[in-house]
Amino acid sequence: LILLTVAGLYFYRRRSQTWLLSLSLGTVTHLIFDQMWRVPQTLFWPRFGFAFARADINDWILNMLDALLTKPTVYVPELMGAVILTWFAGTLLHRRKISAFIRYGRIQ
C-alpha cells in the first residue's frame, strides 16, 4: 500500500495521472472492509514470519454463504459493492460507452 501510494503520488505530480492513486485508494478500502488489522500477521507480512496460519477449509462454501447471509460485516460491504457496480454499469449503458470502456479502460 505504501509503495502504491508513493508511486501514485509520483505519477500524479509528474504526469498528472491518477490511475495509480485510484488503485491505492481501492487497496486501502479493501483492507479496511476486510478488517485486516484483526490479523496483523497477514497485514504486516512478512514482518511476523513467512508462514500463514492454517485455516480449516472443510465446508468453506457453506461457511461463506452462511456469513454472507447472517453477518452484517460481510453482507453490508458486499451490498455496497453491488450498488456501486450497478451504478457504474448503468452509467456505461446510459452513455453507450461499454465497448469504449472495455477497449480503453476509461469513461470518456
PyMOL commands that set and color helices and strands:
alter all, ss='L'
color gray80, all
select helices_A, chain A and resi 2-15+19-33+36-38+40-43+60-70+72-95+98-104
alter helices_A, ss='H'
color red, helices_A
deselect
rebuild
show_as cartoon
